[in-house]
Structure formats: structure tokens, C-alpha cells
Amino acid sequence: MTQADSLFDFIQRYPRLMVLTGAGISTDSGIPDYRDRNGEWKRKQPVQHGDFMRDHHTRQRYWGRSLIGWPVMQRAQPNEAHHVLATLEQLGHIDLLVTQNVDGLHQRAGSRAVIDLHGRADQVLCMSCGYRCTRDEVHRRCGALNPDFLGYTATTAPDGDADLEVDFSRFEVPQCPDCRGILKPDVVFFGDNVPKPRVQQALDALERADALLVIGSSLMVYSGFRFCRRAREWDKPIAALTLGKTRADDLLDLKLDAPIAPVLQQTLTALGTRPDAMTKSPLQSAKPSA
């Protein structure tokens, strides 16, 4: 059997899925991922929540690097894998899609039943008064306040970051226009906790589902790995389509170590959908869910 044949058989046997996606599904959209095939960090770990909140220099460094890294996410478009999952939802195979990504690409591809487990990078929140605005607005303010930093170039990193190492001590960090509080992307940084209602909503869907399908995640972070542990406790079959090692390898019923988009497209075709359904699905023009 090919990888697609195996996934086709899994979906046929367990037609109502909860899907969990990670960074690997967005790399074809030009957004770098965090880990290599062995689940090890490719670069220094991302900013920690505690450091961001208590250290002004950490915020200077974060927003300074973001001037280079954010446009990559800003311009990113859904790829073939995102569109296939939107079509599978339309066909009734996906009850809920839980993504560890913060790029919003699943919604832009047309998926409607989506939980952004770690939040959305395109939204910014004041940590004092709750003021909200778009990331694009803060990006423009950063550029206006720090025109000298607009000339830097660097390798882009995951989630709007960049591998820029310069003196950030003169970088002016934008503050909340209402209370001058700390502005932070509305995402769960490392060291912070996923809001309990999101976790519970996902667990409720997993309990209803026939099986769990993991796509593009090493599951090294507990916030995603917990769903595999719970699926095993509830005797829910688990499949994973991702490149390399995962933290849940010993829990999986099916492991597909293969490029994501081709396997998903071949599986979709095997399920009886026209090969061009992905590009013509009416869901692609749907407005993103809240």
C-alpha cells in the first residue's frame, strides 16, 4: 500500500475525525518550522512569555525582529494541504480542526470548524486594559517609530520572527494607545498556558470523534501531545502524517513519514473527489471564522 492508500483506509474506517495540525503543514506556504526530523530545535527557542512580560529589552528584540519576520506571515497564502483539509471538512470527514499554528491559513483556505489552540498572530492585545488591534497596525507603528531598522535583512524564522542580532537598545516599542500598557500578539508564547475553554472544546470534539489525525506536528509541545495521550486513554485510533519523529510515535496506530500535501491530495482523490475539487471548492472563498 502507498502512504495515501493507508490514509484512505484509515479515513474510511474512521470517517469522523478530529484533526490536529502543526508547523509542518505551513512550510509549503513559506513559513519556517521550529524543529528538524528528530524533533530537535533548528534555532534558539522562541521568546518566553515571562521574559516578554517583565523585560523591556526582550520586547525591543521581539518587535525589532518582527519588522523583518512579520511580512513573511503577512504575505503567506494557504497551500495545497490547507485546501485539501477544507474540502475534507466539507465532505463531512473532519468534525473539528485544532491547529497549533497561529497563521490563520486554515480559515483562509475555507475550513470553518477551527480552534486556534495557540491564538492568532495577526491580532494584538494590550495586557493591561484589553485593547485590541491588528498586527498590521502595530507593524506599521513599529516602522514609523524605528525607520532605521527597516533597512535590516535577516533569515526569517517561525511565526513572524527573524534571525536578526543587532543592538536593539534604541528600538522604540509601541505601547497601548489607551493606557500605555504592554502590547503582545494574541498568541500563547512558550511558558504560558492555553486557555482552558479551548482545550475543553477540543477534548469534547475528540470524545465525539472516531479517531485523531495529526498532520505536520512533532508533538514535542505538551499542548498538542495531550490530545494523543487522551485519545489513547479513550481507545481512539491515532494516525500521524508528518516528516520525522514525533513524541507520540509509540501511541500511533498509523505513522506516515511523508510529504504532507501530495499524500493528502492523493487521499482526497481516492475518496472520490475530483482532482480539481481543491482549487474549486466553494469553501475557499468563505470568510474566515471568528
C-alpha positions, 0 to 999 in steps of 0.5 A: 500500500502507498502512504495515501492508500493507508490514509484512505483506509484509515479515513474510511474506517474512521470517517469522523475525525478530529484533526490536529495540525502543526508547523509542518503543514505551513512550510509549503506556504513559506513559513519556517518550522521550529524543529528538524526530523528528530524533533530537535530545535533548528534555532534558539527557542522562541521568546518566553512569555515571562521574559516578554512580560517583565523585560523591556529589552526582550520586547525591543528584540521581539518587535525589532525582529518582527519588522523583518519576520512579520511580512513573511506571515503577512504575505503567506497564502494557504497551500495545497494541504490547507485546501485539501483539509477544507474540502475534507471538512466539507465532505463531512470527514473532519468534525473539528480542526485544532491547529497549533499554528497561529497563521490563520491559513486554515480559515483562509483556505475555507475550513470553518470548524477551527480552534486556534489552540495557540491564538492568532498572530495577526491580532494584538492585545494590550495586557493591561486594559484589553485593547485590541488591534491588528498586527498590521497596525502595530507593524506599521507603528513599529516602522514609523517609530524605528525607520532605521531598522527597516533597512535590516535583512535577516533569515526569517524564522517561525511565526513572524520572527527573524534571525536578526542580532543587532543592538536593539537598545534604541528600538522604540516599542509601541505601547497601548494607545489607551493606557500605555500598557504592554502590547503582545500578539494574541498568541500563547508564547512558550511558558504560558498556558492555553486557555482552558475553554479551548482545550475543553472544546477540543477534548469534547470534539475528540470524545465525539470523534472516531479517531485523531489525525495529526498532520505536520506536528512533532508533538514535542509541545505538551499542548498538542501531545495531550490530545494523543495521550487522551485519545489513547486513554479513550481507545481512539485510533491515532494516525500521524502524517508528518516528516520525522519523529514525533513524541507520540510515535509509540501511541500511533496506530498509523505513522506516515513519514511523508510529504504532507500535501501530495499524500493528502491530495492523493487521499482526497482523490481516492475518496472520490473527489475530483482532482480539481475539487481543491482549487474549486471548492466553494469553501475557499472563498468563505470568510474566515471564522471568528 
